[in-house]
Amino acid sequence: MLVSAKEMLNKAKAGHYAVGQFNINDLEWTKAILLAAEETRSPVILGVSEGAGKYMTGYKTVVGMVNGMLEELNISVPVALHLDHGSYEGCYKCIEAGFSSIMFDGSHYPIEENVEKTKELVKVATGKGMSIEAEVGSIGGEEDGVIGKGECADPQECKAVADLGVTMLAAGIGNIHGKYPENWEGLSFETLDAIQQLTGDMPLVLHGGTGIPDDMIKKAISLGVAKINVNTECQLAFAEATRKYIEAGKDLEGKGFDPRKLLAPGAEAIKDMVITKIKLFGSDGKADE
């Protein structure tokens, strides 16, 4: 059964660890992430971008697939199904489809409009027992056509949005989606600390978790980050494992071309990556506490 992310993130903030959001793109991704979470006894958030939702034919398909897997795989750890970087319209579609959590990314709007739209969605989502994430200050890189430079959020604007009753807050602190360039200046811990000082117990979210050095991840957690998003790193692991399988000619051996065999190395690579991240974030074993 899908759950809101609220309880798992409040526990993470209080316990000084983070819950991973791992984006799903198809059946293999979903299965690998759920098995990794179950094996490590970690709560987990399955992230779905609007592009991925469309690719999987729609949000109702995603909900049906995830709910079916939770039952068939006997998943007993807390699992939230979360819209990632959702538009105003996309949030309502996911509320209707049966997601347990949404993110409204109003960071590209003027702060007044971001506040207005977020306030409305908070009321609707909380009324249905769903968790909701808001964003202030854009995340660098590109996510479904939304391009950000990675600027740092204004702590006062973060407080204004946090005070609306959101479950969690994503604030730009120099992080970006995708691979980090060699000249990346790193996370602004000064900004993160200032935001935490004003938002108190609010779980903070770190987007663009791929490629951030482990020591920075741990410091971010110590400064209030309770949710870390990972997508690109799983994609890279899947692509590398699949490439090795094909280049080694495995697809030409016997029935190696069978998609269940062809996709298996990539799926296993995703599972291994998720387990590694769960242990880094410190959420392993927390499902039983």
Phi, psi and omega in degrees: 000128179292146180231160171296152178277358188299308184295316182295326181281325175297320177295320181295317180297315181291328183267001177060046170223180181228148174264135180277137166257119180246121183288140178254148181233342179190191182298315182300315180300312184297313181298314182298317182291317179296318179294322178295318180294318180295318181296323182266358181056049181243139169296156183210151176241125176267117181265139178230113175284163179296325178295317179293322178299318178294318180300322180275017174080357177140161185293327179293324176297317180298313180299316180297318179296312183294314179299321178297318180293320179303321181283311186291328181268000181055047180286124185246000177269157179296131180230126175249140176253117196234130173285128183257128180051052183283146171279169178303313180292320181297324179299315180294325178295321180286327175299316180291324184286338179110019173296158178256357183200148178223155170240126171258115179265092178260018186294338181272355176270159169303149187304325180297319180287323176302313180298314183298312182290321179297316180302317180296315182290328176301315181299315181291312184295312182295330178295338179256009178076019181264153172270155182219135179250140176240166180226139175228130182080120188288150175272136183294164180087197183235137176222106180053044175087350177271117185252129178234153182269352180086026180290159181276143181285155174277118182305324179293323176292324177299317179297319180299320180283320179300324181291351179283349179099019177293157180282324185208157185228126173263123181233132178293126178227033180094004180276154181223159174278153177080197181287143178275134179290160182297332182266016178299134185277351180094174180285147177268094180289336176297317178294315181300317180296319179296322179293316181296323180300327183268337184257354173061239185278002180298121175297128180261152186242135178250108175275164178068044184289346181287123173091355176284128181305148184304321182294326177290322177301312182295323179291321178299320178297320180294341181256020171109358177286124182239359178217128181234128184266133178228128177219301185304319183297324176291321178297317180295319179295318179297314182296318181295314181295321179292319179299315180298320180298316182285317181295334177279357179078014182298329181289347180261356181267125179056238176249040180297344178282349176305124184304332179292330176275320182297322183271348184299315180299320179294319179296320179294324178294322176297313180302315180298320180295317180296318178299317178300316181291319178302317180291323177295320181285342177086016182268356180296134180082352185284344179293340182261006181259000000 
